[in-house]
Amino acid sequence: MSGKSFIYYRNNDLKRVLDLLANDHCVAVIGLSNFGKSVLLRALQTPDVMQHLQARIGMPSLFVYVDCNRMLELSPRGFYEATLRAVLEMLIAIDDPLRAQVDAQYRIVVSPPNDFAVPLAFNDALVTLVESGGRRVVLLLDEFDQVLDGIETRVLLNLRALRDRYGAALSYVTATIAPLAQGRQDDDVAEFAELFDASKVFLGPLSAQETRSMAAALFAAAGDSLDEAESAFVAAQAGGHPGLIQAVVQTLLQVESGAPGRFQQQAFELANAALEHDRLIGNELARLWAQLSSTEQQAVIDLVTLDRLPKEMRPVLEQRGLLRPPEDGADSPQLFSQLFARFVRRQALHRRERPSGVWIDTDSGEVWVDGYAVPTLTDLEYRLLLLLYGRLDKLCDKFQLVEAVWGQEYIDDVDDARIEKLVSRLRAKLEDHPGAARYLVTLRGRGYRLSSTPEAIS
């Protein structure tokens, strides 16, 4: 397979996914925030990749990229609608004659005569694709974490049943932060996760060569060239994390622009200072931190502050892509990025008694209630909480909520029931007794309020 037409990094991971698909597997792509999961899945949808797989298996393939963040609601209908919308967009783009039949099923999902019609229409659409298209259908399910953690499990059972029915003619590639089996502990989830037991692709940091190639491409796009010192600086700070590489390169270009070569070291020092206070980088590091379990967080704190790592945690952190080999003369491995190591040191300093009430560490993304950490929030739940937290003790009405959580363009699409479901999911994580809420209270007919002190339970 020629690498010319493929992404300029992650080619080995791309080939690994294709090998697994060619051997009739479903594939789980696993990696922390901005390690390149979405880029990898989108690359699978390119014509060159599809043609390559066709040559290997002897039949054409249809790769459909589904961004689960585009779900209007976390429900079976929301998932089926987002998936069929992606299928329909793909069929329209390639002018496929099956688009009319799929469109008819899509319209049923959007405006169903009853609840039973939704899964039936979804299944009929996939059956049409698989049985009438004469090709393998591969659903690329990106940002699948929220589906796995929060959706009704009958959706997962349905996906499993369709795969069992059609075998290799229908495959799934999921992109998640953690392995599927580590999510919700449920027999139905476990049954779906079995499809991926032997076909996991873990994304770690980019290799040194890939890091240099990416940084050089970003420099070239800005009309500049990357020298050895700049390459070493980017590698040390970002450590092969694609999202951090882009941020470090952008900062370096801004600081170094027009500076004489003899002042390069001073420019690096200025860039270091700028990176410490960069809001976007802080958000990126906070997302990484929030995606680690409490055990993993403590392990990296011990590594950074005590130069100590429990033996059993090393393979766990290596699999997560958080470690790089020890430097010359060092006994312990190092965290993959100097930026992340400094962030961990700050978290170690911040680990003190938390205040009472609801408290958000916006640096790390952690949420605490009365001194206890709450379960990890979904993206929509966190956006809702940030809105309420920013207006502590004040009313938030429907329009403020929809604009902050979904976006202004969804003002007319998000109904009261959808809002109430989201509030209920957040309340279940914040309150000991969601039916008798003390902090996240409903002002019937007006909106919601997050209270700084617990309200009396009537």
C-alpha positions, 0 to 999 in steps of 0.5 A, a space after each residue: 500500500 502506497 503511503 503517498 495518499 494517506 495521512 502523513 502519520 499513523 500509517 502503521 495504525 491505519 495499516 493495522 486497522 485495514 489488516 484486521 478488517 481484511 480478516 473480517 474483524 470489527 476493530 476498536 481504536 482506543 486512545 486519549 483525547 486528540 491522539 488522532 482517533 478521528 483523523 484515523 477514522 476519517 482516513 479510512 473513508 478516503 477512496 484510496 483506502 477503500 480501494 486498497 481494502 477492495 483489492 484485498 478482499 475481492 469486493 468493494 467496501 462502503 465506509 461510513 463515518 459517523 460522528 456520535 457528537 452529532 447526535 441530537 439526543 442520547 437515545 436510540 432514536 438519536 443514535 439511529 438518526 445520526 447514523 442514517 444521516 451519515 449513511 445518506 450523506 455518503 450515498 448522496 456524495 457518491 451518487 449511489 442509487 440506493 440513496 432513495 431507499 435509505 432516505 425513505 427509512 431515514 424519514 421514518 426515523 426522523 418522524 416515526 409513527 410509533 416507537 417500534 418504527 425507529 429500530 425497524 427503519 434503521 435495520 431495514 436501511 442497513 439490510 438494504 445497504 448490505 443485501 442490495 449493494 454487493 459490498 461490505 459496509 463498515 460503520 466508523 463510529 467516532 466519539 463512541 464513548 457517550 453511546 457506550 456509557 449512556 445509551 439504552 443497551 438495546 441499541 448495542 444488542 441490535 448492532 451485535 445482532 446485525 453483525 451476527 446476521 451478516 458477519 463480515 459483510 457488516 463491520 464496525 470500527 469504534 473510537 473510544 478513550 478506554 477499551 469498550 469492556 472498561 465502560 459500563 458494567 452490563 451484560 449487554 455491553 459486554 456482549 457487544 464488546 466481545 466483537 472487539 476482544 481480539 482486535 484492539 488498536 491502541 493509539 500512543 504518542 507519535 514516533 520521533 519521526 512522525 512528530 518531526 514530520 508533522 511539525 515540519 508540515 505545520 512549519 511549511 504551511 506557515 512558510 517556514 522551515 523546521 530546524 533540529 533545535 526546533 524539532 527537539 523543542 517540539 518533541 520534548 514539550 508535546 511528546 508526540 501528542 498530535 493536539 499538543 504538537 499543533 499548539 506548541 508549533 503555533 506558539 513557537 512560530 509566534 514567538 520566533 517569527 523574525 527573531 535572529 538565530 542567535 536569540 533562538 534559546 531566548 525564544 525557546 524560553 519565551 515559548 516555554 513561558 507562553 505555553 504555561 499560560 496558554 488557555 487552549 493547551 491548558 484545556 487540552 491537558 485538562 481533558 487528558 487528565 480527566 480521562 484517567 482513572 483515579 488510580 492512573 492519576 495517582 500513579 502519574 503523580 507518584 512518578 513525577 513527584 517521587 520518581 516512583 511507579 508501581 510495577 503493575 501500573 507501568 503496562 497500564 500507562 504504557 498502553 494509555 500512551 503516557 510513558 516514554 522510555 527512560 532517559 540515559 542513566 534513569 531507572 524510571 520511565 518518563 511521562 511522554 510530554 514535559 507539558 503534561 509532566 508540569 501539569 501533573 505537578 500542579 495537580 499534585 499541589 492542588 490535591 487538598 481538602 475540597 470546599 463544600 458544595 459543588 466545586 469545579 476544577 476548570 484546570 483539570 475538569 474534575 467535579 466535586 460535591 461536598 469533597 467527593 469526586 463525582 463520576 465522569 461527566 459526558 460532554 453535554 453534561 459538563 457544558 450544562 454544569 459549566 453554565 449553571 456553575 457560572 450562574 451559581 444561585 441564579 436562574 437559567 432558562 431554557 434558551 440560555 441552556 440550549 444555547 450554551 449546551 447545544 448551540 444557538 442553531 438548535 434553539 428550535 430543535 431541542 424540546 423540554 423533554 430532551 432538556 429534562 433528560 439531560 438535567 436528570 442525568 447530571 442530577 443523578 451524578 451530583 446528588 445523593 438522592 436525585 429525587 430530592 435534589 439539594 443543589 441542582 433544583 428545578 424552578 417549575 415552568 421557569 428553568 433550573 438553578 445550581 445552589 451554592 449551599 444545599 437547599 432544604 428537602 421538603 
